[in-house]
Amino acid sequence: MPIENLLRTLLDEPGVVGAALVDGVTGLVYGTVGRAPDAEECSRFAGLVDDHMHIAGGQGGLESIVITGTRHQVVLRSISRRGDPLLLAAALERGPANLALVTRRIDSCGAEVTG
């Protein structure tokens, strides 16, 4: 399934307004749909958080980040694969979105990307 079609399935979740798939290290954008968050900035932010997580004593790799604002949320999910990890980013309207369901759908899309 083409990347844009896979990302478009995320838009079926209530409150999801956009999504992007990006290389987690280089920031190379593989695809975006809707009002996607800035994929390159998401990649930089995830790298910064991952670096500082280790500096602060965190163990293992970055799994996910949820950025919550008063009206919107951004979910960043790291997808392991051979080579650089991918980063799946979804933009949500906070009111209608169910964060748990969106996270499950993102995991499902991540499995399809690497599977």
C-alpha positions as CSV (number, residue, x, y, z in Angstrom):
1,M,0.0,0.0,0.0
2,P,1.4,3.4,-0.9
3,I,2.6,5.5,2.1
4,E,0.0,8.3,1.6
5,N,-2.8,5.7,1.5
6,L,-1.6,4.1,4.7
7,L,-1.3,7.5,6.4
8,R,-4.8,8.4,5.1
9,T,-6.2,5.5,7.2
10,L,-5.2,7.5,10.3
11,L,-7.5,10.3,9.2
12,D,-10.4,7.8,9.8
13,E,-9.8,8.2,13.5
14,P,-11.9,10.9,15.1
15,G,-9.9,14.0,15.8
16,V,-6.9,13.1,13.6
17,V,-6.3,16.0,11.1
18,G,-2.9,15.0,9.6
19,A,-0.1,12.5,9.6
20,A,3.5,12.2,8.3
21,L,6.1,9.5,8.0
22,V,9.7,10.6,8.2
23,D,13.2,9.1,8.7
24,G,13.9,9.5,12.4
25,V,17.5,10.4,11.8
26,T,17.8,12.3,8.5
27,G,14.4,14.0,8.5
28,L,13.7,12.7,5.0
29,V,9.9,12.9,4.5
30,Y,8.3,9.8,3.0
31,G,4.8,11.1,3.0
32,T,2.2,13.4,4.5
33,V,-1.6,13.7,4.5
34,G,-4.0,16.3,5.8
35,R,-2.7,19.0,8.1
36,A,0.4,17.0,9.1
37,P,2.8,18.3,11.7
38,D,6.1,19.6,10.3
39,A,7.8,16.3,9.7
40,E,11.4,17.6,9.7
41,E,10.8,19.5,12.9
42,C,9.3,16.4,14.5
43,S,12.4,14.4,13.6
44,R,14.7,17.1,15.1
45,F,12.6,17.2,18.3
46,A,12.5,13.5,18.7
47,G,16.3,13.3,18.3
48,L,16.7,16.0,20.9
49,V,14.4,14.3,23.3
50,D,16.2,10.9,22.7
51,D,19.6,12.5,23.3
52,H,18.6,14.2,26.5
53,M,16.7,11.2,27.8
54,H,20.0,9.3,27.8
55,I,21.8,12.2,29.3
56,A,19.2,12.2,32.1
57,G,19.8,8.5,32.7
58,G,17.0,7.0,30.7
59,Q,17.6,3.5,29.4
60,G,16.6,2.0,26.0
61,G,15.4,3.8,22.9
62,L,12.7,6.4,22.4
63,E,9.3,4.9,21.9
64,S,6.9,7.8,21.7
65,I,6.3,11.4,22.6
66,V,2.9,13.1,23.1
67,I,2.9,16.9,23.0
68,T,-0.3,18.3,24.5
69,G,-1.6,21.8,23.9
70,T,-4.8,23.3,25.0
71,R,-6.5,22.5,21.7
72,H,-4.2,20.2,19.8
73,Q,-1.9,17.2,20.4
74,V,0.9,15.8,18.4
75,V,1.9,12.1,18.7
76,L,5.3,11.0,17.7
77,R,6.0,7.3,17.5
78,S,9.3,5.7,16.7
79,I,9.1,2.7,14.4
80,S,12.1,0.4,14.6
81,R,13.5,-1.1,11.4
82,R,16.8,-2.2,9.9
83,G,18.7,1.1,9.4
84,D,17.4,4.4,10.7
85,P,14.2,4.3,12.6
86,L,11.1,5.8,11.2
87,L,9.0,8.4,12.9
88,L,5.2,8.5,12.5
89,A,3.7,11.8,13.5
90,A,0.0,12.5,13.9
91,A,-1.7,15.8,14.5
92,L,-4.9,15.7,16.6
93,E,-7.7,18.0,17.6
94,R,-7.8,17.4,21.3
95,G,-11.6,17.5,21.8
96,P,-12.8,14.7,19.5
97,A,-9.6,12.6,19.6
98,N,-9.2,9.5,21.7
99,L,-5.5,9.3,22.4
100,A,-5.5,5.6,23.2
101,L,-7.3,4.7,20.0
102,V,-5.1,6.9,17.9
103,T,-2.0,5.4,19.5
104,R,-3.3,1.9,18.6
105,R,-4.0,2.9,15.0
106,I,-0.5,4.4,14.8
107,D,1.0,1.2,16.0
108,S,-1.0,-0.7,13.4
109,C,0.2,1.6,10.7
110,G,3.8,1.2,11.9
111,A,3.6,-2.5,11.7
112,E,2.3,-2.3,8.2
113,V,5.1,0.0,7.2
114,T,7.8,-2.4,8.4
115,G,6.0,-5.6,7.7
